Amino acid sequence: MKRLLSDFYSIEEIRMADGKAIAEISINPAHSIFEGHFPDRPVVPGVCMMQMVKEISEEVLSCSLHIALVQEMKFLAIIDPTKNSRVNITLTMTKNGAYDQVVAGISAGETIHFKFKGNFSRK
């Protein structure tokens, strides 16, 4: 999959707090993907949420990753980029043998949009 960073979204800040990486990102509401998903009612596709988690994980770990195992993936609330163009991606990462286990969430304010738990392998 093509990287979404810089075109679909940009990283405003990544900070470390209490063993977690917290990335504040801005989603581009004018991106062409929203012309089809969906006209007059833009929604960030679930596959893009997962890709953003992967790419932010790669930024934090400074390496390329491959999804090895998905233990949990929940889409809890839509992200309308015209209303929520800024969201936070929170990552907790631990080494699990040959894998990096990631527990992630995408949120805006009190709303949790997406949850993920799984393993990535380094390329």
N, C-alpha and C positions, 0 to 999 in steps of 0.2 A: 504494500500500500504506500502511496505517496505520502510524504510527511505533510502534516497539516500546519505545523509551526511556521509562523511568519505570514502565511496567506490566510488561513482560516482563523487562527488565533495568534496572539502574541503574549509573551511572558512579561508581566509588569515587575514581578519580584518573586524570588524564591528565598525563603528564610527557614532556618532550622529552629524548632522550639520543642522542648520536652521529648527529644528523640524522634520527632516527626519533621518531615519536609512539608512546608505549606507554600504552594505556588498560587499567586494571584495572577489570573490571566484575563485578557480581554478578547472576546469573540467578535469577529468582523461581521456585523449584521448585513453588510452589503455583498457578502460572498455569494458566488453563483449557485452554490449548493441549495440555498434557500429559495431559489426560483422554482425548484421542483419538490422541495421538502419543507414547507408546502406553500404554494402561491397564496399570498394574502394572509397566511398564518404560519410564519417561519418557526421551525422546531429543529433543534440540534439533533441530528440522527444518533441513535444509540451507538452505532459503530464508530462515530466520531468521538463520543465520550470515552469509549474504550481506547481509541487511538491516542487521545490526549493524555490519558493516564500512562500509557506505554511511553509516549514521548517525554513526558515530565520525569518519569522514572529513569529514562536514558540520560536526561540532563543531570539529574541528581547523582547517578552512579557513573557518569562519564564513560558510557559504553553502549554498544548496540545490544538490544534485547529481542528475544523471541518468546512469545507466550507458550509456555509448556503445559500449564494446567490451570483450568478455571474451576475454583471451588465454589465461588458465589459471584453472581452478577445480577444486580437488581436495578431496574430503572424505576425510580420512585416518583419523579415529577418531571414534567417537560421543562426544557430550557428554551424560552423564547428570547432570541438574541436582541430583539428590540426593547425588551423589558429587563432582561438580565444579561447584559453584554459583559459584565464582570462577574466571574465566579472564582471560587477557591478550590484547588485540588489539594487534598491532604493525603500524604503517603506515610505509612509506617512500613519500614523495610527491615527484614531480618534475613540472615543467611540460613538456608535450609539445605545442607549438603551441597550439591552442585548447583542449587538454584537460589535465586533471590525471591523470597516470599514477600509479596506486596499486599497490604491492606490499604485500600484507597476509597476516598469519597469525593464527590463533587457537590459543592454547596454554594448557596447564595443567601447570606443572612442566616435565618433559622431553617430555611428549606434545604433538605437533602435531596439532590436530584438523582444521584447514582452511587451505588456501592459495588466494590469489587474486592475479591480476595482470590489470590492465585499465585502461581509460580512463574517466574521468567527465567530463561536460560540466557547466558551471555553468548553472543555470536563470536 
